[in-house]
Amino acid sequence: MGWWLVAAGLLVAAPVEGQQLTPDEQDDLTTWFRTARRSAPGTWGIAIADQSGNVLWGVEPDTPLVPASAVKVLTTGFARSEVGGNARRPTRVLGRGRVDSTNGTWVGSWALELNGDPSLGRGKAGPTLDQLAVQLRALGIRKLVGRLDLRSADGPADATYPDAWSSRHRGRLFAPLVGALTINENTVAFRVKPGKRTGNQARISWERPRGVSAIIQVKATTVSGRATRLRVRSTGNGGWVVTGTIGVRAPTKYLAVATTNPRAVLTVAWASALRRAGIRWISRRRLVQDTTRSAMVLAEVVSPTFDSLAADINKRSNNIGAELLLRWAAGDEGSAAQLTDHVRQVSGQSGVHLVDGSGLSYDDRVSPAVFTAYLARFPSTPAGRNFPQLLPAAGSGTLRGLQRGLPARGVVRAKTGTLRRVSTIVGYLGRPDGVLTISLMYNGPRPNAARRAQWQLFRQLGANGVVVPGDFGERDPIQLGAETDPVDLQFEIMMLERALSTTMTAPDRAARR
């Protein structure tokens, strides 16, 4: 049966064999939309499709709208197609030289190779600089000389703002610098606690990355009571100054800022890691070059698997993470165009134009039907195995408000998108007769009201839902991996102590293992 038009051409429906929406469900959808349009006037685009991508019901499903962070679904699929679900990002210390066995000095050049690992320096979520430093110490290195040389596998290690990002977003916590030079997602977080008595200076009690307090001046004063009024401003050298007051009986205050100088942050974090490993770093001396030896990897850590990174990025709707996944897959130049081409090929539709990988730009455009077609078809591609599992389940991450009213946590796997005038939800909804792919898009002045209506529709369609399967086929699920990654630091310290108690292995041989 062909398309029928309902409600003056605004709503469409297309019954297909197998999965269908009952006449009562279609009537309920029409009623829902009339209410949603009244509470959230603006431009709506809706596509509700079967698991083959055939639209069963919709509102302007072919009209491209601003998708916001729902773009991350498409970025995840594209990047997974290019690098693979088990790929990992390395961070290395490279060296050309030797260890002076008399004093433990590295004689020669060395450099940090950073490759845009979104998890580097995020504590238990990823590898740390401490692990690199411990490996250096295990080689017998007790002193490094020379300024910090940063590079990536593809050239210089730097970080910039994506051209497509608005100037009013750049530098905010959700829009930090993006590039190979990334540590702790290029943000800094710390806790300030009051002094023991009024009049005392406040103190930093916790920091991330470790060592960053070296470039944070705390000038805040402890006052009586529990009130806290702290301010953070940046300095010209890449650091910050904390001013204001904190009550002597106040709890510690959590503060977080995006860095405009990730090199400065990395420098103090690296110095701190070397100190904890027992390595002295003299950073102001010139490097002693050793051109007689080839470069080698002195230390290396790797990220969790791509799938683990992508699942976390989608759960937190992390913008820098999505941009780093896109650059991992396609490089720095022309990556958004490659992403657009990929989505068109998979979906078989042209209603998409993307300028970034995170969806933070208002210049991105995707139609609802493109989303539903992509969600339906990508799991059947060679890289699409278990793709729904990379999206948050209802009740977790940005879907934490959706758990109420659904029979189980995994009935919905979806991604939200939110900007000042945008509310989008795209994803999978499990039902006894199969999986629905759903795209609910709103551009207008009342995104909060639109989001409430979107939640309501998912609850309405999923009232008798079942858990979305990892695969639409019969394949066994794969592991998202890396629950034990990176290697526990305490284990490395134990191995370091064991190494120091025995005869040192020749550094050239050890570094090449």
C-alpha positions in Angstrom: 0.0 0.0 0.0 1.3 3.5 -0.8 1.5 6.5 1.5 -1.6 8.0 2.9 -1.9 11.6 4.1 -3.5 12.3 7.4 -4.3 15.7 9.1 -3.9 18.0 6.1 -0.7 16.4 4.8 1.3 16.7 8.0 1.3 13.0 9.0 2.1 10.1 6.9 1.8 6.3 7.4 2.9 3.3 5.3 1.8 -0.1 6.5 4.3 -2.9 5.6 4.3 -6.6 6.0 5.4 -7.9 9.3 6.1 -5.0 11.7 3.2 -2.6 11.7 1.6 0.0 13.9 -2.0 -0.9 14.7 -4.8 1.5 13.8 -5.2 2.4 17.5 -1.5 3.1 17.7 -1.6 5.4 14.7 -4.6 7.2 16.2 -2.7 7.6 19.4 0.3 9.0 17.5 -1.9 11.5 15.8 -3.3 12.6 19.1 0.1 12.8 20.7 1.5 15.0 17.9 -1.4 17.4 18.1 -0.7 17.9 21.8 3.1 18.1 21.3 2.7 20.7 18.6 0.6 22.8 20.9 3.1 22.6 23.8 6.1 23.0 21.6 5.3 25.1 18.5 8.1 25.0 15.9 9.3 22.7 13.2 8.9 19.0 13.8 10.3 16.1 11.9 9.4 12.5 12.8 10.1 9.1 11.4 9.0 5.9 13.0 10.3 3.0 11.0 10.6 -0.8 11.1 13.9 -2.5 11.5 14.4 -2.5 7.8 14.1 1.3 7.7 10.6 1.5 6.1 8.8 4.5 7.6 5.5 3.4 9.3 4.5 6.9 10.5 6.0 10.3 10.3 5.8 14.0 10.1 7.9 15.6 7.4 10.3 12.7 7.5 12.4 13.9 4.6 13.0 17.5 5.8 16.5 18.1 7.0 16.7 19.7 10.5 19.4 20.7 13.0 20.2 17.4 14.8 22.5 18.5 17.6 24.3 15.7 19.4 22.4 13.0 17.7 25.1 13.4 15.0 27.3 11.3 17.4 25.4 8.2 16.3 26.5 8.7 12.7 30.1 9.6 13.8 30.3 6.4 15.8 29.2 4.3 12.9 31.6 6.0 10.4 34.6 5.8 12.7 33.9 2.2 13.6 33.8 1.4 9.9 37.2 2.9 9.4 39.2 1.8 12.5 37.3 -1.2 13.8 35.7 -1.8 17.2 38.8 -3.2 18.8 41.2 -0.5 17.7 43.1 1.4 20.4 44.9 4.8 20.5 48.5 4.7 21.7 50.5 7.3 23.6 54.2 6.8 23.7 57.6 8.1 24.9 60.0 7.9 22.0 63.8 8.1 22.4 67.0 8.2 20.4 69.9 7.5 22.7 70.9 5.4 25.7 70.9 5.2 29.4 74.1 6.3 31.2 74.5 3.3 33.5 76.6 5.4 36.0 73.8 7.9 36.9 70.6 6.8 35.1 70.6 9.8 32.8 69.0 9.4 29.4 71.6 10.6 27.0 70.0 11.6 23.8 66.7 13.0 22.5 63.2 12.0 23.7 59.6 13.0 22.9 56.0 12.4 23.9 53.9 11.1 21.1 50.2 11.9 21.6 47.5 10.8 19.2 44.3 12.2 20.5 43.3 9.5 23.0 40.0 10.9 24.5 40.6 8.8 27.6 44.2 9.9 28.4 44.5 11.3 31.9 40.9 10.6 32.9 41.8 8.5 35.9 40.4 5.0 35.9 38.7 5.7 32.6 41.9 5.6 30.6 45.7 5.3 30.6 47.8 7.8 32.6 51.1 9.6 32.4 52.1 7.8 35.6 52.1 4.5 33.6 54.5 5.9 31.1 56.8 7.3 33.8 56.9 4.0 35.6 57.9 2.2 32.4 60.8 4.7 32.0 61.9 4.1 35.5 61.9 0.3 34.9 64.4 0.9 32.1 66.8 2.4 34.6 66.1 6.0 33.7 66.4 8.3 36.7 67.0 11.6 34.9 65.6 13.3 31.7 67.1 16.4 30.2 65.6 18.7 27.7 62.4 20.6 27.0 59.2 18.7 26.3 59.0 17.7 22.7 55.4 16.9 21.6 54.5 15.1 18.4 51.9 12.8 17.0 52.2 9.8 14.6 51.0 12.2 11.9 53.1 15.2 12.7 52.9 18.0 15.3 50.7 17.4 18.3 48.4 20.4 18.7 44.8 21.3 19.5 42.4 23.8 17.9 38.7 24.6 17.9 36.7 23.0 15.0 36.0 25.7 12.4 32.3 24.8 12.5 31.9 25.5 16.2 30.3 28.8 17.2 32.6 31.4 18.9 30.1 31.6 21.8 30.7 27.9 22.5 34.5 27.7 22.1 36.3 27.4 25.4 33.4 26.3 27.4 33.5 22.9 29.3 31.5 21.2 26.6 33.6 22.7 23.8 37.3 22.5 24.6 40.2 22.5 22.2 40.4 19.4 20.0 43.5 17.6 18.6 46.2 15.1 19.1 47.3 17.1 22.2 44.6 16.0 24.6 44.8 15.2 28.3 41.8 14.9 30.5 39.6 16.0 27.5 41.5 19.3 27.7 39.8 20.3 30.8 41.0 20.8 34.4 39.1 19.9 37.5 39.9 20.5 41.2 38.4 20.8 44.6 39.0 23.8 46.9 38.7 23.3 50.7 38.6 26.0 53.4 41.6 26.6 55.7 41.5 25.4 59.3 40.6 28.9 60.6 39.1 32.1 59.3 41.6 34.3 57.6 43.6 31.3 56.3 44.1 30.7 52.6 41.9 28.0 51.0 43.7 24.9 49.6 43.4 22.5 46.7 42.4 19.0 48.0 42.1 17.1 44.7 43.1 17.7 41.1 42.8 16.3 37.7 45.2 15.9 35.9 47.5 15.2 38.7 50.1 18.0 39.1 47.9 20.7 37.6 47.8 22.6 40.9 51.3 23.8 40.0 49.7 26.4 37.7 46.7 27.2 39.9 47.1 30.1 42.4 44.6 29.9 45.2 44.1 33.4 46.6 40.7 32.7 48.1 40.2 33.4 51.8 38.5 31.3 54.5 35.7 33.2 56.2 33.1 32.3 58.9 30.0 30.3 58.1 29.2 27.9 55.2 28.8 30.2 52.2 31.2 29.8 49.3 31.8 32.5 46.6 34.7 31.5 44.5 35.8 32.7 41.1 38.3 31.3 38.6 40.1 33.3 35.9 42.8 32.3 33.5 46.3 33.8 33.5 48.6 34.5 30.6 50.8 31.5 31.2 48.1 28.9 30.8 47.2 28.7 34.5 44.4 30.0 36.7 43.8 32.1 39.8 41.1 31.3 42.3 39.8 34.2 44.2 36.8 34.9 46.6 35.8 33.3 49.9 34.9 29.9 51.3 33.2 29.3 54.6 35.3 27.5 57.3 32.4 25.1 57.7 31.7 24.8 54.0 32.2 21.5 52.1 34.9 21.3 49.4 34.0 23.1 46.2 34.3 21.4 42.9 35.6 23.6 40.1 36.2 22.8 36.4 37.4 24.8 33.4 38.5 24.1 29.9 42.1 24.8 29.2 43.3 27.2 26.5 46.8 26.0 26.8 46.9 22.2 27.0 50.7 22.1 26.5 51.1 24.0 29.8 48.8 21.5 31.5 50.6 18.5 30.0 53.9 19.9 31.0 53.1 20.1 34.7 51.2 16.8 34.6 54.3 15.1 33.0 56.6 16.6 35.6 54.4 15.4 38.4 54.3 11.9 37.0 58.1 11.7 36.6 58.6 12.9 40.2 56.2 10.1 41.5 58.2 7.6 39.5 61.5 8.8 40.9 62.8 10.5 37.8 64.4 14.0 37.8 63.5 16.2 34.9 65.8 19.1 34.0 63.6 20.8 31.4 65.7 23.9 30.7 68.8 22.3 29.3 69.3 21.5 25.7 68.9 17.9 24.6 72.0 15.9 23.8 71.5 14.5 20.4 72.6 10.9 19.6 72.4 10.4 15.8 74.1 7.0 15.9 71.0 5.2 17.2 67.6 4.7 15.7 64.5 6.0 17.4 62.7 3.5 19.7 59.6 3.3 21.9 60.7 3.7 25.5 57.2 3.5 27.0 53.7 3.0 25.7 50.1 3.0 26.9 47.0 2.4 24.9 43.4 3.5 25.2 40.4 1.3 25.9 39.0 -0.2 22.7 37.1 2.0 20.2 33.8 0.4 21.3 34.4 1.2 24.9 35.4 4.8 24.0 32.4 5.3 21.8 29.9 3.9 24.3 31.2 6.2 27.0 31.3 9.2 24.6 27.7 8.6 23.6 26.6 8.0 27.1 28.0 11.4 28.3 27.4 13.1 24.9 31.0 14.2 25.0 31.8 16.6 22.2 35.6 16.5 22.2 35.4 12.7 22.2 33.2 12.6 19.2 35.5 15.0 17.3 38.5 12.9 18.2 36.8 9.7 16.9 36.1 11.5 13.6 39.7 12.6 13.3 40.9 9.1 14.2 38.9 7.8 11.3 39.4 10.5 8.7 42.2 12.8 9.7 42.0 16.6 10.3 41.1 17.7 6.8 37.8 16.9 5.0 36.6 14.6 7.7 33.1 16.0 7.9 32.6 15.5 4.2 33.7 11.9 4.4 31.3 11.4 7.3 28.5 12.9 5.1 29.3 10.6 2.2 29.3 7.6 4.5 25.9 8.4 5.9 24.5 8.9 2.4 25.9 5.6 1.3 24.5 3.6 4.2 21.1 5.3 4.4 20.6 5.5 0.7 19.3 9.0 1.1 20.6 12.5 0.4 19.0 14.5 3.2 22.2 15.0 5.2 24.9 17.6 5.4 27.4 17.5 8.3 30.2 20.0 9.2 31.4 18.4 12.4 31.4 15.1 14.3 29.8 16.2 17.5 26.6 18.0 16.3 27.6 21.2 18.2 27.3 23.2 15.0 24.0 24.8 13.9 25.1 24.2 10.3 24.5 20.4 10.5 21.4 19.1 8.8 19.9 15.6 8.9 16.4 14.5 8.0 14.5 12.1 10.3 14.3 9.5 7.5 18.1 9.5 7.2 18.5 8.7 10.8 16.0 5.8 10.8 17.4 4.4 7.6 20.9 4.6 8.9 20.0 3.0 12.3 18.2 0.2 10.4 20.9 -0.5 7.8 24.2 0.1 9.5 23.9 -3.0 11.8 23.9 -5.1 8.6 27.2 -3.7 7.4 30.6 -5.4 8.1 31.3 -2.9 10.9 27.7 -2.8 12.3 27.8 -5.8 14.6 26.2 -5.0 18.0 25.9 -1.3 17.0 22.8 -0.6 19.2 25.0 -1.5 22.3 27.1 1.6 21.6 24.1 3.8 22.4 22.9 4.6 25.9 20.1 2.5 27.4 17.1 4.2 28.9 17.9 5.3 32.4 21.6 5.9 31.8 23.6 8.9 30.7 21.5 11.5 28.8 18.6 9.0 28.8 18.4 8.9 32.6 15.0 10.6 32.5 13.5 8.0 30.2 13.6 4.9 32.5 10.2 5.6 34.2 7.3 4.0 32.4 9.3 1.3 30.5 9.3 -2.4 31.4 13.1 -2.8 31.3 16.3 -0.8 31.0 17.3 -1.9 27.6 13.9 -1.4 25.8 15.3 1.8 24.4 18.8 2.4 23.0 19.0 6.0 21.8 21.0 9.2 21.6 19.7 12.7 22.5 20.6 16.0 20.9 20.1 19.3 22.6 20.9 22.9 21.6 19.3 26.2 22.5 16.5 25.6 19.9 16.9 21.9 19.3 15.7 18.7 20.9 16.3 15.4 19.1 16.1 11.8 20.1 17.1 9.0 17.7 17.5 5.3 18.4 16.0 1.8 18.8 12.9 0.6 20.6 12.4 -3.1 21.1 8.9 -4.5 20.7 7.6 -8.1 20.5 7.3 -8.0 16.8 10.7 -6.5 16.1 12.8 -3.3 16.6 11.5 0.1 15.7 14.0 2.8 14.6 12.8 6.2 15.7 13.8 9.8 15.0 12.1 12.6 16.8 13.4 16.0 15.8 12.3 19.5 16.9 13.7 22.9 16.0 12.0 25.8 17.7 11.8 28.0 20.8 10.6 25.4 23.3 13.1 22.5 23.3 12.3 21.5 26.9 8.6 21.1 26.2 9.5 19.1 23.1 11.8 16.8 25.1 9.0 16.0 27.5 6.7 15.1 24.6 9.5 13.0 23.0 9.9 11.1 26.3 6.2 10.5 26.4 6.1 9.0 22.9 8.9 6.6 23.7 7.0 5.5 26.8 3.8 5.2 24.8 5.3 3.0 22.1 7.5 1.0 24.6 4.9 0.3 27.2 5.0 -3.4 26.3 8.5 -3.3 24.9 11.3 -5.9 25.0 15.0 -5.4 25.3 16.7 -4.3 22.1 19.0 -7.2 20.9 22.6 -6.5 20.5 22.3 -7.7 16.9 19.3 -7.9 14.6 20.8 -11.2 13.3 21.8 -14.4 14.9 25.5 -13.5 15.6 26.9 -13.8 19.1 27.5 -10.5 20.9 31.0 -9.2 21.1 32.6 -7.7 24.2 32.7 -3.9 24.3 36.0 -4.6 26.1 38.5 -2.8 28.2 36.9 -3.1 31.6 40.4 -4.0 32.9 42.2 -1.4 30.7 44.4 0.4 31.3 46.7 -2.0 33.3 46.4 -1.2 37.0 49.1 1.2 38.2 49.7 -0.7 41.4 50.7 -3.8 39.3 53.2 -1.6 37.4 54.7 -0.3 40.6 55.1 -3.8 41.8 56.9 -4.8 38.6 59.1 -1.7 38.9 60.1 -2.6 42.4 60.9 -6.1 41.2 63.0 -4.7 38.3 65.0 -2.4 40.5 65.9 -5.3 42.8 67.4 -7.3 39.9 70.1 -6.6 37.3 68.9 -4.0 34.8 68.1 -5.2 31.3 70.0 -3.3 28.6 67.7 -0.4 27.7 68.0 -0.8 23.9 66.8 -4.4 24.0 64.1 -3.7 26.6 62.7 -0.7 24.7 62.3 -2.8 21.6 60.3 -5.6 23.2 
